[in-house]
Amino acid sequence: MESIIQFDQSLFLILNRLHADWLDPIMNIISNRWTWIPLYLFILIWTFMKYKKKGVLITLSLILLLTLTDQTCNLIKGSVQRDRPSHEVQLEQQVHLFQRSDGTFYRGGQFGFPSAHAANSLLFALYVILFLANRNRWIIAAALLWSLLLSYSRIYLGVHYPGDLIAGWGVALIIGYPLFRLTKKWVLHPKKDSITPQKQ
């Protein structure tokens, strides 16, 4: 376990050091959840246009699963209590952090395993892929790249290890994928009446 933690820290430092001053504010904007509200609204409108009344149930499933994954990540964080790299004393002089306009540094909360940002972004990408993409490879690729970019921004800003992201993706896959599949089955393809009229 110790060797895995050391590898995680080493990989984090390599990725975190790939920064430039001009890119710092861009990554901070990408990482900010409020940035993506227009995208979320667009996806919801797309859902209602495609599924009409059933869009309400599908949207509710997304909201419930986002809440579930977010709270699951928070529960695990409180149990594992792994410090974010931005709070790790041993890495204090090595981590690149985003400096706000008031001179303070963005550090996030105390604990970071698993990443709720990674979990929620992948869950949202899965939603787009399963309900809206219609096997369109460009939409699928865009959804996954968006999730990866948002997740990577957390490493760039110095508030998550790669292992935090992987664990967050795991939470999204374990909780989100099967429940989204069930939603598709129950809402979009309900079971037909087993009693069929007999031919005369």
DRENGUFI-477808 format. One line per 3 residues: number of its first residue (from 1); their letters; for each residue x, y, z negated of N, C-alpha, C, CB. Coordinates in steps of 0.001 Angstrom, whole numbers, plus 524288, in hexadecimal, padded with zeros to 5 digits. Each point is the difference from the previous one (the first is absolute). Glycine has a CB too. Example, Ala and Ser with C-alpha at 12.3 -4.5 7.8 and 13.67 -1.06 7.14 Angstrom:
2
1> as> 83386,7E9C6,7E188,7FC86,804A6,80000,80384,804B0,80000,7F89C,7FB6B,7FB22  80606,808AF,807AE,80334,804A6,7FFC4,7FCFE,80442,7FD26,804A0,7FD8C,80861;
This chain:
200
1> mes> 8033F,7FB46,80000,7FCC1,804BA,80000,80361,804EB,80000,7F8F3,7FB1C,7FB3D  80B54,804B4,801CD,8037B,80485,7FFBA,80256,80145,80557,80206,7FDBE,7F6B4  7FF67,7FE36,80C36,80240,800D8,8052F,7FBFB,80267,803BA,80615,7F86D,7FE84;
4> iiq> 7F4F2,8060B,800F3,7FBDD,80236,80344,7FF44,805C8,7FECD,7FB92,7F741,80060  80485,80A0C,7FA97,7FF6D,80578,7FE62,80489,8034B,80205,7FB22,7FD1C,7F7FD  8099B,800C6,807B3,80492,802D6,801E9,7FFB9,800D1,805EA,8054B,7FC3E,7F8A6;
7> fdq> 7F8FE,7FFBD,80A28,7FF6B,8007E,805AC,7FBE5,8041F,8014E,8029A,7F693,80127  7F91E,80971,7FBE6,7FBCF,803C2,800D0,80208,8058F,7FF34,7F95E,7F953,7FD12  809BF,8076F,7FEE3,80236,80523,7FEF2,803D4,801A5,80442,7FEE1,7FE61,7F674;
10> slf> 80459,7FDEF,80B48,803DA,80138,80416,7FD4D,80179,80518,80660,7F9DB,7FBD0  7F59A,80322,805A3,7FD1A,80128,804CB,7FD3C,80541,7FF82,7FEC6,7F660,801AF  7FF20,80AB3,7F9B5,7FD7A,8050C,7FF1E,803C6,80481,800E8,7FA07,7FBC4,7F98F;
13> lil> 80AA2,803D8,8043F,803D2,8043D,80081,8018D,800DC,805AF,8034F,7FDF6,7F70A  7FD38,7FDCE,80BEE,80152,8007B,80590,7FBB5,802FE,802E7,80515,7F788,7FF96  7F606,806EF,7FF77,7FB9C,80276,802BA,7FEFD,80587,7FE04,7FC18,7F72C,8015D;
16> nrl> 80479,809AB,7F9A1,7FEF8,8051E,7FDB4,803F3,80419,801C5,7FC16,7FB84,7F854  808A5,802C7,808D9,80413,803AC,801AD,7FF6F,801A4,805B2,805E6,7FBF6,7F97C  7F69F,8018A,80959,7FF02,8017B,80579,7FC3C,804A6,8000F,80174,7F69E,8032A;
19> had> 800A2,80DD9,7FB68,7FC93,80490,7FF99,80299,804C9,80279,7FC05,7FC53,7F7C0  800C6,8078C,8094E,801CA,80504,80202,7FC9D,8043C,7FD91,80325,7FBF6,8088E  7FF0B,808AA,7F6B5,7FD1C,80434,7FD6E,7FAEE,80155,802D3,80874,80380,7FCCA;
22> wld> 7F7B5,7FC7C,80868,7FB58,80176,80300,7FBBD,7FBDA,7FF9D,805B2,8050C,8061C  7FBED,7F616,7F8A8,7FC3C,7FBB6,7FFC8,7FD53,7FF90,7FAB0,8055F,7FB56,80699  7FCFC,806ED,7F561,7FDD8,7FF92,7FAB6,7FA4E,801CD,7FFA8,808FF,8015E,7FC95;
25> pim> 7F5BD,8036A,80524,7FA82,801B4,7FF8B,7FC46,7FCCC,8035F,80342,808EC,7FE1F  7FEA6,7F50D,80650,7FCB5,7FCCB,80361,7FE92,7FAEF,7FD42,80431,803EB,807F3  7FFB8,7F998,7F59C,7FEF5,7FB24,7FD33,7FC7E,800EE,7FB4A,8089E,7FC89,802FC;
28> nii> 7F7E1,807F5,7FA99,7FC9B,8013E,7FB90,7FA5A,80091,801CF,8077C,8047D,7FB76  7F7C3,7FDDF,8091B,7FAB8,8008C,8022B,7FDCB,7FAA7,80174,80240,808FA,80363  80102,7F3C1,7FF09,7FE49,7FABD,8017C,7FE5A,7FCDF,7FB34,80606,8003D,807BF;
31> snr> 7FCE5,8005B,7F404,7FF00,7FD04,7FB44,7FB2E,801D9,7FD08,8097C,7FE6B,7FF76  7F4F3,80673,8016C,7FB98,8024E,7FD31,7FADA,7FDB0,801F4,80523,80850,7FEB0  7F7D2,7F57A,7FDD4,7FB15,7FD7F,8017C,7FC20,803DA,80269,8016B,7F98E,7F8DB;
34> wtw> 7FEBA,80B65,80559,7FC4F,803DA,801FB,800F9,8013F,805BF,7FF56,803B9,7F706  80569,7FB55,80ACE,8014B,8011A,80573,7FC82,7FCFB,803C3,8092F,801B7,7FD4B  7F555,7F991,80116,7FD73,7FC68,80395,7FA07,80010,7FFB1,807E3,7FA8D,7FF47;
37> ipl> 7F5E7,8092F,7FDE3,7FA4C,80054,7FF9B,7FD67,80088,80562,8010F,80419,7F72A  800F1,7FF3B,80C63,7FD9D,80036,8053F,80011,7FAB5,802CA,802C6,80951,80091  8017C,7F3BB,7FED0,80044,7FACD,80265,7FBF2,7FC66,7FD9C,8098B,8013F,801C1;
40> ylf> 7F5FA,7FEE0,7F914,7FC34,7FCA7,7FD64,7FA68,8014B,801C2,80616,7FF48,7F847  7F8C4,805C2,80833,7FACB,80199,801C6,7FF03,7FE31,80597,80060,807C8,7FA09  803A7,7F895,8093F,7FF82,7FE30,80562,7FED5,7FA26,80032,8062C,80710,802DF;
43> ili> 7FC95,7F5F7,7F9D6,7FF27,7FA56,7FFDA,7FA7E,7FEB8,7FE28,80989,7FEA5,7FE42  7F485,80445,7FDE4,7FAB4,7FF09,7FE12,7FBEF,8014E,80433,80307,801EE,7F6D2  7FDCB,8026C,80BE6,7FC64,80168,8043F,80022,7FBCF,8043B,8014B,8099F,7FE20;
46> wtf> 8035A,7F485,80325,800A3,7FBD4,803E0,7FCFF,7FB1B,7FE54,808DD,80398,80272  7F77C,7FB3D,7F87E,7FD43,7FB6C,7FDE2,7FA1B,80077,800C0,80729,7FED9,7F96E  7F6A5,805C5,80530,7FA59,800B8,80076,7FE3E,80010,805B4,8001A,80500,7F79E;
49> mky> 80328,7FD24,80BD3,7FEA5,8000A,8058D,7FFEE,7FA74,80234,803F0,808F5,800E1  7FF8A,7F3C6,7FD2C,80063,7FAB3,8020F,7FBFA,7FC51,7FDA6,80969,80191,80164  7F5A7,7FEE7,7F97C,7FCB6,7FC28,7FD52,7FAAC,8020C,7FE45,80826,7FBF2,7FD16;
52> kkk> 7F6E7,8091A,803DC,7FAEC,8024F,7FE97,7FEC2,7FF12,7FA31,7FCD6,7FE9B,80947  7FE9E,7FF1B,7F580,7FE65,7FF58,7FA8B,803A8,7FC5C,7FCFC,7F6CA,80189,802C6  80B4B,7FA90,7FFDE,80396,7FC67,7FD58,8050F,802B4,7FE5A,7FC33,7F8AC,8052F;
55> gvl> 804CC,80BE2,7FD29,804A7,802F4,7FE96,80015,80195,7FA45,80052,80333,80917  7FB02,7FD60,7F49B,7FFB8,8016B,7FA6C,80253,7FBAE,7FCAC,7F7F5,80562,801A7  80679,7F5BF,7FF52,80201,7FB93,7FCFB,805D7,7FF36,800FA,7F723,7FBC7,80066;
58> itl> 80A7D,804E7,8047A,8058B,7FF4A,80141,80345,8042F,7FD50,7FD9B,7FBFC,808A8  8007C,808DC,7F75B,802C8,80445,7FD60,80045,7FF1A,7FA20,7FD12,80623,80705  7FEA3,7F7FC,7F6B4,7FFF8,7FEDA,7FA67,803F2,7FBC2,7FEAA,7F695,80295,7FF93;
61> sli> 809FC,7F98E,803DA,803DF,7FBE2,7FF07,80582,80241,7FFF8,7FA11,7F968,80430  806F1,80A59,7FF4F,80523,80289,8001D,800FD,80309,7FAF9,7FF72,800A2,809C4  7FCB4,8026D,7F491,8009F,80325,7FB3C,800DD,7FC82,7FB3B,7FA4D,806FD,803EA;
64> lll> 802A0,7F4D4,7FBB6,80085,7FC6C,7FB8C,80551,7FD52,7FFFB,7F656,7FE90,80022  80B7B,7FFD8,80479,8050B,7FD55,8003E,80488,803BA,7FEFF,7FC27,7F9AA,8064A  80366,80B31,7FB84,80407,803E1,7FECC,80053,800E8,7FA1E,7FE8C,80449,808BC;
67> tlt> 7FCE9,7FC10,7F4C8,7FFE0,800A2,7FA4C,8025D,7FB48,7FD48,7F804,80593,800D1  806A7,7F5C2,80113,801EF,7FB2E,7FDA5,805E6,7FF81,8008A,7F772,7FBCC,801EF  80AA2,80535,802B6,805AC,7FF8E,800C6,802E7,80424,7FCDA,7FE7C,7FC5E,808FD;
70> dqt> 7FF64,80861,7F6E1,80286,80435,7FD15,80045,7FEB2,7FA35,7FCD0,80675,8069C  7FED1,7F7BD,7F73A,7FFE4,7FEB3,7FA6D,80345,7FB27,7FECA,7F71A,803FD,7FF6A  8090A,7F84B,80432,80351,7FB69,7FF41,805B5,80194,7FFB1,7F97B,7FA79,804BC;
73> cnl> 80821,8090B,7FEB7,80568,801EF,7FFDC,80121,802BD,7FAD3,7FFE7,80108,809C6  7FC65,80217,7F465,800CA,802C1,7FB0C,80071,7FC39,7FB6A,7FB19,8079A,803A0  801BE,7F445,7FC6E,8003C,7FC1B,7FBCF,80548,7FD34,80001,7F63E,7FECA,80097;
76> ikg> 80B9C,7FFD8,80412,80514,7FD58,80067,80464,803A7,7FE41,7FC98,7FA74,8076D  80305,80A84,7FA1A,803F8,803CF,7FE58,80067,8003F,7FA15,7FE56,80531,80819  7FD24,7FB06,7F556,7FFF8,80043,7FA4A,80205,7FB1A,7FD79,7F898,805F7,80098;
79> svq> 806E6,7F59D,80219,801DB,7FB07,7FDE0,805D3,7FF33,800F6,7F71D,7FC4C,8016A  80A9F,804AD,8036D,80580,7FF25,80166,80376,80457,7FDE3,7FD28,7FB4A,8080D  80104,8098E,7F868,802C6,8049F,7FE14,8058E,80074,8023F,7FAB2,7FF68,7F7CE;
82> rdr> 80599,80035,80D49,804FA,800E6,802A2,80079,805C0,8016A,80009,7F6CA,80385  80406,80BD0,7FA8C,800BB,8058E,8010B,800B3,80107,805D3,80401,8010B,7F727  7F9D4,80344,80A94,80115,801C1,8054F,805CF,8016F,80068,7F6A3,80353,8011A;
85> psh> 80B88,7FC7B,803A9,8057C,801A7,8008A,800CF,805AC,7FE56,80100,7F9A1,80750  7FAF6,8098F,7F944,8005C,8057F,7FE76,8004B,800B2,7FA1B,7FB15,8024B,80801  803A4,7F98A,7F50C,8004A,80027,7FA48,8044D,7FC68,7FDE4,7F66C,8020C,7FFC0;
88> evq> 80C81,7FB7E,803B6,80411,7FC5B,7FE69,804FF,80305,7FEB4,7FC07,7F8E1,805A4  8058B,806FD,7F571,80482,80310,7FE33,804FA,7FE70,802DE,7FBC8,800E0,7F73D  804F0,7FA18,809CA,804B8,7FE1D,8028A,80090,801F9,8059C,7FF7D,7F829,7FA59;
91> leq> 7FC29,8094E,80807,8001B,801D1,80571,7FF4E,805ED,8006A,7FC6E,7F754,802BC  8039D,80B4F,7F8DB,7FEA0,80589,7FFD4,80329,80355,803D7,7FD9C,7FEB8,7F6B2  8076A,80030,809C6,80367,80326,80352,8001D,7FE1C,805AB,8055C,801E1,7F823;
94> qvh> 7F7DC,7F9E5,80909,8004C,7FDB2,80538,7FAFC,80083,80329,80669,7F9DC,7FC66  7F549,8073C,800FD,7FAF8,8001A,802A9,7FEED,80565,8024C,7FCB1,7F90B,7F9F0  801B6,80701,80AFB,7FE59,804DD,8027F,7FA3E,800D3,7FEDA,806CC,7FF12,80729;
97> lfq> 7F7EC,80550,7F649,7FAA2,8014A,7FEA2,7FE3D,804D7,802FE,8013A,7FC09,7F712  7F9AA,80467,8098D,7FDD0,80492,8029C,7FF91,80480,7FC26,7FB0D,7FA3D,8063F  8072C,80A3E,7FB47,7FFCF,8049B,7FCAC,7FB8C,80394,801A3,809A7,7FF5C,7FE8C;
100> rsd> 7F2D8,801B0,7FDC1,7FB90,80362,80114,801BD,805B3,8007E,7FA21,7F9C0,7FB34  8023B,80980,8068D,80132,80592,800B4,8013B,802BE,7FADF,7FA3C,7FFFC,807C5  803C7,7FDDD,7F3D6,80113,80274,7FAE8,8051F,7FE17,7FDA1,7F667,800D2,7FE93;
103> gtf> 80C76,7FBD7,80451,80518,7FE2B,7FE29,7FFD7,7FAD6,7FD27,80280,8091F,7FF5F  7F8E3,7F506,7FF39,7FF8E,7FAEE,7FD5D,8002A,7FB97,80404,7FAB7,8041E,7F8BB  80666,7F72D,8055D,80057,7FB75,8036E,7FB3B,7FC7E,7FF43,809D5,8006D,7FFAD;
106> yrg> 7F440,7FD93,804AD,7FBAA,7FC49,7FFD1,80215,7FAA6,7FE68,7FB10,8050D,806F9  802CF,7F8D0,7F4C4,801DF,7FB00,7FDFD,7FBB3,7FBDD,7FF9F,806BA,804EE,7FB14  7F45D,7FC84,80548,7FBCC,7FC36,7FF61,7FF68,7FE62,7FA5A,80192,7FCDA,80908;
109> gqf> 7FAE9,7FF68,7F602,7FF4C,7FE04,7FAB0,8049D,7FCB6,7FE40,7F667,80019,80163  80961,7FDFB,7F9D9,80468,7FD1F,7FDC3,800F8,7FACD,802C8,7FE15,8043B,7F772  7FDBC,7F8DF,809A2,80099,7FAB6,80217,7FE49,7FFBD,805BE,7FE89,7FC5A,7F6F7;
112> gfp> 80403,8002B,80C02,7FF00,7FFEF,80592,7FEF4,7FABD,80277,80565,80791,80024  7FA7F,7F434,7FCCD,7FF44,7FAC6,8023E,7FA9F,7FDE1,7FE8A,809B8,7FE58,7FF91  7F2EF,800B6,8046E,800B1,800B1,805AA,7FE3E,80563,801CE,7FEBB,7F66C,8012B;
115> sah> 8024F,80ADE,803BE,7FE96,8050E,80225,7FA45,80014,801AB,80942,80144,802F4  7F3B3,80221,7FA98,7FA85,80093,80189,7FF95,80295,8055A,7FD64,800A0,7F68D  8064E,802E3,80AAE,80009,80268,80534,8007B,7FBCC,80439,8040E,80833,7FC41;
118> aan> 7FFA0,7F430,802F5,800CE,7FBD0,803DB,7FB3A,7FC81,8005C,8099A,80039,7FE3C  7F42F,7FE6A,7FD46,7FB68,7FC8A,7FFEF,7FB61,80282,802C9,80319,7FC21,7F792  7FBCC,808BE,80724,7FB6B,80294,8023F,800AD,80128,805CC,7FE32,803E0,7F74B;
121> sll> 80687,7FD92,80A47,800DD,80125,8058C,7FF7D,7FB12,8034B,805EA,80766,7FD87  7FC27,7F435,8008A,7FF79,7FB20,802F1,7FA52,7FE31,8000B,80938,7FD88,7FD9E  7F409,80332,7FE10,7FA7A,7FE87,7FFCD,7FCE8,8031B,8040D,800D4,7FDCE,7F667;
124> fal> 8004D,80737,80A00,7FD53,80346,803CE,8015E,7FE49,8058C,8000F,8077E,7F9A3  804E7,7F716,8073C,801A2,7FE13,80520,7FD33,7FAEB,80151,808C0,80445,7FED7  7F6B8,7F83D,7FD5D,7FD2A,7FB21,800DD,7FA4F,80108,8016F,805FC,7FB86,7F9B5;
127> yvi> 7F7C0,8085E,803CC,7FA95,80173,8012A,7FF77,8019B,805BB,7FEB4,802E5,7F6A8  804E2,80072,80B18,7FFE1,801C6,80576,800B5,7FB60,803B4,80397,808C6,7FD4C  8001D,7F3CD,80169,8012D,7FB88,80362,7FB65,7FC41,80057,8096D,800DA,7FDAD;
130> lfl> 7F42B,7FDFA,7FDE8,7FBE2,7FC09,7FFD8,7FAB2,801FF,801D0,804D0,7FBE9,7F8C2  7FA12,8091C,80655,7FAC5,801F3,8012B,7FFAE,80393,804CA,7FE49,7FF49,7F697  8060F,8032F,80AD6,7FFAE,803FB,8040E,80371,7FF10,804C5,7FDEA,80604,7F8F5;
133> anr> 80641,7F714,8066A,803DF,7FF94,80437,7FE26,7FCC9,804A7,806C7,800DD,7F941  7F5B6,7FB5D,805D0,7FE36,7FC89,8043C,80496,7FD82,802EE,7F7FA,8058D,800EC  80C00,7F8EA,7FC21,804A4,7FD71,8021B,80333,8037B,803A7,7FB38,7F7A8,7FF33;
136> nrw> 803CE,80D70,8008E,80320,803B1,8030F,80562,80076,7FD7F,7F7E5,80502,802D7  80C20,7F93F,7FFE1,80532,7FFB0,7FDA1,80240,8055B,7FEA5,80173,7F7D2,80500  7FCDC,80C3E,7FDE9,80202,8053B,7FED5,7FDBD,80215,7FAE9,80105,801B0,80991;
139> iia> 7FA08,7FD59,7F58F,7FD96,801A4,7FB16,8024B,7FCE9,7FB73,7F7B8,8025F,804C5  8090D,7F890,7FC04,80251,7FCB7,7FBF2,8057D,801E4,7FEAB,7FAA9,7F85C,80318  80878,808B2,800F7,8055F,801D3,7FF28,8000C,80548,7FD39,802E3,7FB1F,80804;
142> aal> 7F998,80872,7F997,7FFC5,8052D,7FD9A,7FE89,7FF9C,7FA38,7FD85,803DD,808B2  7FEB3,7F8BD,7F60D,7FE52,7FF5C,7FA91,8046D,7FDE8,7FC9B,7F6DA,7FE6D,80317  80BFD,7FDAB,7FEE3,80444,7FDB4,7FD01,80496,803CD,7FF7C,7FD3B,7F71E,80315;
145> lws> 80400,80BB6,8011E,8044C,803CB,7FFC4,7FEBE,8046E,7FC3B,80267,7FDCA,8093A  7F8AB,803DD,7F6B5,7FE63,80407,7FC42,800CD,7FE1E,7FA6C,7F972,80367,80671  804FA,7F7D0,7F87B,800A8,7FDCC,7FAC2,805C9,7FF9E,7FE88,7F7A5,7FAF4,80125;
148> lll> 80B8F,8034B,8028B,8059A,7FF87,7FEFF,8027C,80559,7FF0A,8003A,7F7EB,8058F  7FE3C,80BF8,7FD89,80235,8053C,7FF65,7FE8D,8024F,7FABA,7FF94,8014A,809AC  7FB74,7FE3C,7F4E4,7FE50,80213,7FAF6,802D4,7FD34,7FB8F,7F737,8023F,803D0;
151> sys> 80967,7F89E,7FCB4,802B5,7FCFE,7FBFB,805BF,80198,7FFAD,7F9CA,7F886,80170  808BF,80800,8031B,80588,80181,80003,800D1,80564,7FD95,80157,7FA8B,807FF  7FAD9,808EF,7F8A5,8008E,8053F,7FDC3,800C6,7FFC6,7FA1A,7FA6E,8038F,80731;
154> riy> 803A2,7F84B,7F657,80098,7FF6F,7FA54,805A9,7FEB8,7FE88,7F6A7,7FCFE,7FF6A  80BF6,8000E,803FB,80595,7FF05,7FF2D,80308,804FC,8010B,7FEF5,7F686,80285  7FFC7,80C1F,801B8,802B3,804D1,8017F,7FFCA,803FF,7FB90,7FDC7,7FE51,80972;
157> lgv> 7FDAF,80224,7F416,7FF51,803CD,7FBC7,80262,7FE2D,7FADD,7F7E2,802F1,80459  809ED,7F828,7FB89,802BF,7FE0D,7FB64,7FC8D,7FDF9,7FBA7,806BD,8062B,8023F  7F44D,7F89B,7FEF0,7FC68,7FE79,7FBD7,7FE6C,7FA3B,80025,7FCC6,80913,80027;
160> hyp> 80541,7F3FC,803B5,7FECC,7FA67,80037,80496,7FCEE,80240,7F678,80219,80108  80A51,7F93D,7FCD1,803AF,7FC39,8023A,7FD4F,7FD11,8047A,804B2,7FF06,7F73E  7FE55,7FEB1,80C53,7FDA3,7FCA6,80404,7FCA9,7FBA6,7FDAF,80791,801FC,805B7;
163> gdl> 7FA2E,7FBD5,7F5E9,7FD00,7FBDE,7FD73,7FAAD,801D2,7FE2C,80851,7FC0D,7FD45  7F74B,808F6,80135,7FAEF,8022E,7FE73,7FC3E,7FFF6,8049A,80467,805A5,7F947  7FDB3,7FBAC,80B56,7FCBC,80026,804B1,7FE30,7FA8A,80182,804CA,807F8,8030C;
166> iag> 7FEE1,7F456,7FCDA,7FEAD,7FA9C,80169,7FBCB,7FDD9,7FC5C,8091D,7FEA7,80374  7F770,8027D,7F780,7FC0E,7FE3B,7FC3B,7FABF,80297,8010F,80707,7FE96,7F951  7F902,80674,80818,7FB2F,802BA,80144,7FD5C,7FDB2,804C8,803B6,8080A,7FC16;
169> wgv> 7FF70,7F6BA,807E1,7FDCA,7FD72,804AB,7FDA7,7FAB7,7FE8E,80697,80495,805BA  7FC0C,7F8AC,7F6BB,7FE02,7FAED,7FE4B,7FAB3,80080,7FD69,8091F,7FCEE,7FEDD  7F636,80707,7FDE0,7FAF9,800ED,7FD74,7FBC3,800F6,80411,80499,803B5,7F827;
172> ali> 7FCAF,7FF81,80BC7,7FC2C,8013C,80416,7FE81,7FB2D,8031E,803A6,80901,8008C  80038,7F3C2,800B4,7FEE3,7FB4E,8031A,7FCDE,7FC06,7FCE6,80836,8017E,80502  7F93B,7FDBA,7F613,7FD60,7FC1A,7FCC6,7FA59,8018D,7FED6,808A3,7FDA9,7FC11;
175> igy> 7F684,8075D,802CF,7FAC3,801CF,7FEA4,7FCE7,80191,804DD,8036D,8030C,7F75A  7FF10,8000D,80BFE,7FD35,8026A,8044D,7FE9C,7FC77,8047C,80470,807CD,7FD80  7FF5A,7F544,80468,7FF06,7FCF5,804C2,7FB80,7FC1A,7FF62,8096D,80100,8022E;
178> plf> 7F6AD,7FBA5,7F9DB,7FBA9,7FC37,7FF95,7FAB4,8028F,7FF07,80668,7F99B,7FC9E  7F985,80A9E,8005D,7FB01,8028E,7FEE3,7FDF3,802FF,804BC,8029F,800B5,7F69F  800DD,8016F,80C86,7FE51,80269,804E0,7FDC4,7FBE7,803B3,806CB,806FC,7FEE6;
181> rlt> 7FBB0,7F474,80137,7FDFF,7FBC7,8034E,7FA8C,7FE58,7FE3E,80930,7FCEF,801A5  7F60E,802C2,7F939,7FAD8,7FEA2,7FDF1,7FBFB,8042B,8016A,80441,7FB21,7F8A1  7FD62,809D6,8071C,7FC79,80441,80172,7FE4F,7FF7D,805AB,8044F,805D2,7F96E;
184> kkw> 7FF66,7F908,80A0A,7FEB3,7FF4A,80587,7FC2E,7FB78,800B6,808CF,8038F,80285  7F80E,7F84E,7FA8B,7FCAA,7FB61,80088,7FA81,80113,7FE05,807D9,7FA4B,7FF07  7F7B0,8082E,7FC7A,7FAE5,800C5,7FD91,7FCEF,80487,80261,803BC,7FC62,7F7DC;
187> vlh> 7FF04,807D4,8097B,7FD4E,804A5,801EB,7FF27,7FFD2,805E6,803E9,8050A,7F8AA  80019,7F960,80A39,7FFAF,8002A,805B8,7FDFB,7FAEE,8025A,80750,8064C,7FFEA  7F98C,7F56A,7FD49,7FE4C,7FAF1,8020F,7FCF3,7FD01,7FBDC,807C8,7FFC0,80603;
190> pkk> 7F3C8,80246,7F84C,7FCF0,7FD40,7FBF7,7FE15,7FABE,801FE,7FD3C,8089B,7FC41  80212,7F3CF,80013,7FE2A,7FACE,8017D,7FA6C,8004A,80219,805DE,7FBF0,7F937  7F946,80144,80B01,7FACF,7FFD2,8022F,7FCB1,7FC04,7FD0A,80387,802AB,808CC;
193> dsi> 7F76C,7FDF4,7F7A1,7FC6F,7FC61,7FD70,80120,7FA77,801F1,7F915,80713,7FF1C  807DB,7F56C,7FD33,8015F,7FAA1,8016B,7FB77,7FD18,80282,8065E,7FFF4,7F8B5  7F4CB,80225,80697,7FB6C,7FD6F,8024F,7FF1A,80234,8056F,7FBF2,7FE8D,7F717;
196> tpq> 804AC,7FE48,80CC1,7FF49,801C1,80563,7FAFF,7FDA5,8022C,809C4,800D6,80146  7F372,80219,801E2,7FB0A,7FDE5,80229,80103,7FB5D,8037C,7FC05,808DB,7FF9C  800C8,7F337,7FFC4,800A4,7FB43,8032E,7FD53,800CA,80540,80067,7FA51,7F7E8;
199> kq> 801F5,80343,80BEA,7FDCD,8004A,8053D,7FAE5,7FCE9,80026,8090A,800FB,803FB  7F344,8013A,7FEBA,7FAF1,7FD60,80088,8004A,7FBD9,8043B,7FB5A,8081F,7FD08;
